[in-house]
Amino acid sequence: MIGPIVPMTEIPQGTAPAAPPYQPPTQRMDPLSEVLALMKPTLYAAGGFAVLDDIAIHFPKHAGVKCYAMLAGQAWLVVDTVPDPVLLHAGDCFLLPRGLPFRLATDLALEPILYTEAFTRPNIFRDTPGDNLDAPYIAGGHFALSGGHAEMILQSLPPIVHIRRESDKAAMRWSLERLREELRSAQPGSSLIAQQLAYMMLVQALRLHLADATTTTPGWLSALADRQMSLALTTIHSDPGHPWTLQSLAESVGMSRSVFSLRFREIVGATPMEYLTRWRMLLGADRLKSTSESLSTIAASLGYESESAFGKAFRRVMGCAPRQYARSTTTSPIQ
C-alpha cells in the first residue's frame, strides 16, 4: 500500500529533487501552466490515511503546497491565522498554499498530537479504511516548489483554497475516485499513478478556484479569471521578448490605453509594464540557473539591447546582479 502523506525520503524543508529547466514550448501554454512549469512543482509525498477513532492531528509549518481531498467521512480543518474552522465533507478538496501550521480533527475539543506520533498509533491509521467505509479518509500530495519566486502565485491565494461546490466536486470526482482506487488496491505502477493524480488535483483545484468569482482577490492569479486581463497575460507570455508598450498591449485586448492601465493595475496589483518586467526576470533567472546560455543571449531574447540594461532591471526585481544570482545555491524562500 502507499503510505500516509509524509515525505518518502528525508528531504530538507524547502528543497526538492532537481527539475529540468523551463523550456518555452513550440505550442504556447496558457499563463497558469507556464507559471506552474516555472515553479517546478515536485511531488515528494503522496498517499492517504483513514481515521478509525476520534483524534486531532497537528501538522507544523511546511514548505510548498499541500493538496488534499476528503474521500470519505468528514473532519475539521483548522489553519493558523484563519479565524474559523472548516468542516470538510466527503468529496471536498483543499489546498494549503501558504505553509501555515494546521490540524485535522474529528472533534475540535480534542488536544492535538503531532502527526509523527499519530501515524505510529495502532488501529487508528491505515492506508485505506478497509471495511469501515464511513471512516474519515484523506488523500493527496505535498508539492515542493524548486523554482524561484514561487510567491508570485502563492501570494495570490488565500490560506485555504476550499473546493466544496457540488458542481466543482463533480468536476474532480474522476480524479478522486481514481486516486482512492489506486490507494486501495496496490497494482504495478500504483505509486506513479497516484503521484500524477495528485498533480492533476492540484491543477484542477487552482482552475476551479479561478472559476469561482466569489473567491477571487486582487492579484496575478485573479487576472486569469478576467477575459481581457487573461488575454493580456497570454499576449505577454506568448512573446516576452517583444518590445511591448502600454499602447500595444492595450490594443491587443481592444481597450484604450488609460482604461487598460487602470483595470490591469486594479486586478493584477501591478502596472502592465511592471508585470512584463517581472515575468522577463523570472524567465531570465530560471535560464541563468538551468542553462549555459550567456548573459548577452538571455538579455537579447528577453528584449534588452545590452547586458547592462538587463542587469539593471534584474537587480531591481530580483535583488542582486544576474551573475551573483547564477552563482548562488539557494532559491527565493516560499512565503
C-alpha positions as CSV (number, residue, x, y, z in Angstrom):
1,M,0.0,0.0,0.0
2,I,1.0,3.6,-0.5
3,G,1.8,5.1,2.9
4,P,0.4,8.2,4.6
5,I,1.1,11.7,3.4
6,V,4.6,12.1,4.8
7,P,7.9,12.5,2.9
8,M,9.0,9.2,1.5
9,T,12.7,10.2,2.0
10,E,14.4,12.7,4.1
11,I,14.4,15.9,2.1
12,P,15.4,19.2,3.7
13,Q,12.5,21.5,4.1
14,G,12.1,23.9,1.2
15,T,14.2,21.8,-1.2
16,A,13.2,19.2,-3.8
17,P,14.8,16.9,-6.4
18,A,16.3,18.7,-9.3
19,A,13.8,19.6,-12.0
20,P,14.6,20.2,-15.7
21,P,14.9,23.8,-16.9
22,Y,11.9,25.7,-18.1
23,Q,11.6,25.3,-21.8
24,P,9.2,27.6,-23.7
25,P,7.1,25.1,-25.8
26,T,6.6,25.2,-29.5
27,Q,2.9,25.4,-28.9
28,R,2.4,28.0,-26.3
29,M,1.0,27.1,-22.9
30,D,-1.6,29.2,-21.1
31,P,-0.2,31.5,-18.4
32,L,-1.2,29.3,-15.5
33,S,0.6,26.3,-17.0
34,E,3.7,28.4,-17.7
35,V,3.9,29.7,-14.2
36,L,3.4,26.3,-12.7
37,A,6.1,24.9,-15.0
38,L,8.5,27.7,-14.0
39,M,7.8,27.0,-10.3
40,K,8.8,23.3,-10.9
41,P,6.3,21.7,-8.5
42,T,7.8,18.3,-7.4
43,L,5.7,15.8,-5.6
44,Y,7.7,14.3,-2.7
45,A,4.9,12.8,-0.7
46,A,1.6,11.2,-1.8
47,G,-0.8,8.8,-0.2
48,G,-3.7,8.6,2.2
49,F,-4.8,7.6,5.6
50,A,-8.0,6.6,7.4
51,V,-9.0,7.7,10.9
52,L,-10.7,4.8,12.8
53,D,-11.1,6.7,16.1
54,D,-11.5,10.3,17.3
55,I,-8.3,12.2,17.1
56,A,-6.8,15.7,16.4
57,I,-3.5,15.8,14.4
58,H,-1.2,18.8,14.3
59,F,0.9,19.4,11.2
60,P,3.7,22.0,11.6
61,K,4.7,24.8,9.1
62,H,5.6,23.4,5.8
63,A,7.3,24.5,2.6
64,G,5.5,24.2,-0.7
65,V,1.8,23.4,-1.3
66,K,-0.3,20.7,0.2
67,C,-3.3,19.4,-1.8
68,Y,-5.7,17.0,0.0
69,A,-9.1,15.5,-0.7
70,M,-11.7,14.2,1.8
71,L,-12.5,10.9,0.1
72,A,-14.9,9.6,2.9
73,G,-16.4,10.8,6.1
74,Q,-15.8,14.3,7.5
75,A,-13.3,16.2,9.6
76,W,-12.4,19.6,10.8
77,L,-9.6,21.7,9.3
78,V,-8.1,24.4,11.4
79,V,-5.3,26.6,9.9
80,D,-3.2,29.1,11.9
81,T,-4.3,32.8,11.4
82,V,-7.6,31.6,9.9
83,P,-10.3,32.5,12.4
84,D,-12.9,29.9,11.6
85,P,-12.5,26.1,11.4
86,V,-13.7,24.5,8.2
87,L,-15.8,21.3,8.2
88,L,-14.7,19.0,5.4
89,H,-17.2,16.7,3.8
90,A,-16.7,13.7,1.5
91,G,-15.7,15.0,-1.9
92,D,-14.2,18.2,-0.7
93,C,-10.7,19.2,-1.9
94,F,-8.5,21.8,-0.3
95,L,-5.1,23.4,-1.0
96,L,-2.8,24.9,1.7
97,P,-0.5,27.2,-0.3
98,R,0.9,29.4,2.5
99,G,2.7,26.7,4.5
100,L,0.9,27.6,7.7
101,P,0.6,25.1,10.6
102,F,-2.7,23.3,10.6
103,R,-4.6,20.5,12.2
104,L,-7.2,17.9,11.2
105,A,-9.6,16.8,13.8
106,T,-12.7,14.6,14.2
107,D,-13.6,16.7,17.3
108,L,-12.5,20.3,17.9
109,A,-12.4,19.8,21.6
110,L,-9.6,17.2,21.4
111,E,-6.0,18.1,22.2
112,P,-3.9,17.7,19.0
113,I,-0.9,15.4,18.8
114,L,2.0,15.8,16.3
115,Y,1.5,13.9,13.1
116,T,4.6,11.8,13.6
117,E,3.2,10.4,16.8
118,A,-0.3,10.0,15.3
119,F,1.0,7.9,12.4
120,T,2.5,5.4,14.8
121,R,-0.7,4.7,16.8
122,P,-2.1,1.2,16.1
123,N,-5.7,0.8,14.9
124,I,-6.1,4.4,14.1
125,F,-4.4,5.0,10.8
126,R,-4.2,2.7,7.8
127,D,-3.6,3.2,4.1
128,T,-7.3,2.7,3.4
129,P,-10.4,2.5,5.5
130,G,-10.9,-1.2,4.7
131,D,-14.4,-2.3,5.5
132,N,-15.2,0.8,7.5
133,L,-16.3,2.9,4.6
134,D,-17.7,5.7,6.8
135,A,-14.4,6.4,8.5
136,P,-12.8,9.7,7.6
137,Y,-10.3,9.1,4.8
138,I,-8.0,11.8,3.4
139,A,-5.6,11.5,0.5
140,G,-3.5,13.8,-1.6
141,G,0.0,15.2,-2.1
142,H,2.7,17.6,-0.8
143,F,4.5,19.6,-3.5
144,A,7.9,21.2,-3.2
145,L,8.5,24.3,-5.4
146,S,12.0,24.4,-6.6
147,G,11.5,27.3,-9.0
148,G,12.5,30.8,-7.8
149,H,10.0,33.4,-6.6
150,A,7.1,30.9,-6.1
151,E,5.3,33.7,-4.1
152,M,4.2,35.1,-7.5
153,I,1.3,32.6,-7.4
154,L,1.2,31.6,-3.7
155,Q,0.5,35.2,-2.6
156,S,-2.4,35.3,-4.9
157,L,-4.1,32.5,-3.0
158,P,-5.9,32.6,0.4
159,P,-4.6,30.5,3.3
160,I,-7.2,27.8,2.4
161,V,-8.5,27.1,-1.1
162,H,-11.6,25.0,-0.3
163,I,-13.3,23.3,-3.2
164,R,-16.8,22.4,-2.0
165,R,-19.4,23.4,-4.5
166,E,-21.3,20.4,-5.8
167,S,-20.5,21.3,-9.4
168,D,-16.8,21.7,-8.6
169,K,-16.7,18.4,-6.7
170,A,-18.4,16.7,-9.7
171,A,-15.6,18.1,-11.9
172,M,-13.0,16.5,-9.6
173,R,-14.8,13.2,-9.0
174,W,-13.0,11.2,-11.6
175,S,-9.6,12.1,-10.2
176,L,-10.7,11.5,-6.6
177,E,-12.2,8.1,-7.4
178,R,-9.1,7.0,-9.4
179,L,-6.8,8.2,-6.5
180,R,-8.9,6.2,-4.0
181,E,-8.8,3.1,-6.2
182,E,-5.0,3.3,-6.6
183,L,-4.5,3.7,-2.9
184,R,-7.0,0.9,-2.1
185,S,-5.6,-1.8,-4.4
186,A,-1.9,-1.7,-5.0
187,Q,-1.1,-2.6,-8.6
188,P,2.1,-2.3,-10.6
189,G,2.7,1.4,-11.2
190,S,0.2,2.5,-8.5
191,S,2.7,4.9,-6.8
192,L,3.4,6.7,-10.1
193,I,-0.3,6.9,-11.0
194,A,-1.2,8.3,-7.5
195,Q,1.5,10.9,-7.9
196,Q,0.1,12.0,-11.3
197,L,-3.4,12.1,-10.0
198,A,-2.3,14.3,-7.1
199,Y,-0.7,16.7,-9.5
200,M,-3.9,16.7,-11.6
201,M,-5.9,17.5,-8.4
202,L,-3.6,20.5,-7.7
203,V,-4.1,22.0,-11.2
204,Q,-7.9,21.2,-11.2
205,A,-8.3,22.9,-7.8
206,L,-6.5,26.0,-9.0
207,R,-8.6,26.1,-12.1
208,L,-11.9,25.7,-10.1
209,H,-10.7,28.4,-7.6
210,L,-10.2,30.8,-10.6
211,A,-13.7,30.0,-11.9
212,D,-15.3,30.9,-8.6
213,A,-15.8,34.6,-8.8
214,T,-16.7,34.8,-5.1
215,T,-13.2,33.7,-4.0
216,T,-11.0,35.8,-6.2
217,T,-8.9,38.6,-4.6
218,P,-6.7,41.2,-6.3
219,G,-3.5,39.6,-7.6
220,W,-1.9,37.9,-10.5
221,L,-4.0,34.8,-10.3
222,S,-7.3,36.5,-10.3
223,A,-6.4,38.2,-13.6
224,L,-6.7,34.8,-15.3
225,A,-10.5,34.8,-14.4
226,D,-11.0,38.1,-16.3
227,R,-11.3,37.6,-20.1
228,Q,-9.5,40.8,-21.2
229,M,-6.8,40.6,-18.5
230,S,-6.2,36.9,-19.2
231,L,-5.7,37.8,-22.8
232,A,-3.2,40.5,-21.9
233,L,-1.2,38.0,-19.8
234,T,-1.4,35.4,-22.6
235,T,-0.1,38.1,-25.0
236,I,2.8,38.9,-22.8
237,H,3.7,35.3,-22.1
238,S,3.4,34.4,-25.8
239,D,6.4,36.7,-26.7
240,P,8.1,38.1,-23.6
241,G,11.0,39.5,-25.7
242,H,8.8,41.6,-28.0
243,P,9.2,45.4,-27.5
244,W,5.8,45.8,-25.9
245,T,4.5,49.2,-24.9
246,L,1.5,50.1,-22.9
247,Q,-0.2,51.2,-26.1
248,S,0.4,48.0,-28.0
249,L,-0.7,45.8,-25.1
250,A,-3.9,47.9,-24.7
251,E,-4.6,47.5,-28.5
252,S,-4.0,43.7,-28.3
253,V,-7.1,43.4,-25.9
254,G,-9.2,46.1,-27.6
255,M,-9.0,48.7,-24.8
256,S,-7.9,52.3,-24.6
257,R,-4.5,52.8,-23.0
258,S,-5.8,54.6,-19.9
259,V,-8.7,52.2,-19.2
260,F,-6.4,49.2,-19.8
261,S,-3.7,50.5,-17.5
262,L,-6.2,51.3,-14.7
263,R,-8.0,47.9,-14.9
264,F,-4.8,45.9,-15.1
265,R,-3.4,47.6,-12.0
266,E,-6.7,47.1,-10.1
267,I,-6.9,43.3,-10.9
268,V,-3.2,42.3,-11.1
269,G,-1.8,44.7,-8.4
270,A,0.9,46.0,-10.7
271,T,1.1,48.0,-13.9
272,P,1.3,46.2,-17.2
273,M,5.0,47.2,-17.7
274,E,5.9,46.1,-14.1
275,Y,4.3,42.7,-14.8
276,L,6.1,42.4,-18.1
277,T,9.5,43.2,-16.5
278,R,8.9,40.8,-13.6
279,W,7.9,37.9,-16.0
280,R,11.1,38.6,-18.1
281,M,13.2,38.5,-14.9
282,L,11.7,35.2,-13.7
283,L,12.4,33.6,-17.1
284,G,15.9,35.0,-17.1
285,A,16.5,33.8,-13.6
286,D,15.5,30.3,-14.5
287,R,17.7,30.3,-17.5
288,L,20.7,31.6,-15.5
289,K,20.3,28.7,-13.1
290,S,19.3,25.9,-15.6
291,T,21.2,26.6,-18.8
292,S,24.7,27.5,-20.0
293,E,23.4,30.4,-22.1
294,S,25.5,33.6,-22.0
295,L,24.1,36.6,-20.2
296,S,24.0,38.5,-23.5
297,T,22.0,35.8,-25.2
298,I,19.4,35.7,-22.4
299,A,19.2,39.5,-22.3
300,A,18.6,39.8,-26.1
301,S,16.0,37.0,-26.1
302,L,14.0,38.9,-23.4
303,G,14.0,42.2,-25.3
304,Y,17.1,44.0,-23.8
305,E,19.6,45.6,-26.1
306,S,22.5,45.2,-23.7
307,E,23.7,43.2,-20.7
308,S,23.8,46.4,-18.6
309,A,20.1,47.2,-19.3
310,F,19.1,43.7,-18.4
311,G,21.3,43.7,-15.3
312,K,19.8,46.9,-14.1
313,A,16.2,45.5,-14.4
314,F,17.3,42.2,-12.9
315,R,18.8,43.9,-9.8
316,R,15.7,45.9,-9.3
317,V,13.3,42.9,-9.5
318,M,15.4,40.1,-8.1
319,G,17.6,42.0,-5.6
320,C,21.0,41.0,-6.9
321,A,23.1,41.0,-10.1
322,P,22.5,38.3,-12.7
323,R,25.9,36.7,-12.3
324,Q,25.5,36.7,-8.5
325,Y,22.1,35.0,-8.8
326,A,23.6,32.4,-11.2
327,R,26.3,31.6,-8.6
328,S,24.0,31.4,-5.6
329,T,22.9,28.0,-4.4
330,T,19.6,29.0,-2.9
331,T,16.3,30.0,-4.4
332,S,13.8,32.5,-3.0
333,P,12.0,31.4,0.1
334,I,8.5,30.2,-0.1
335,Q,6.3,32.6,1.9
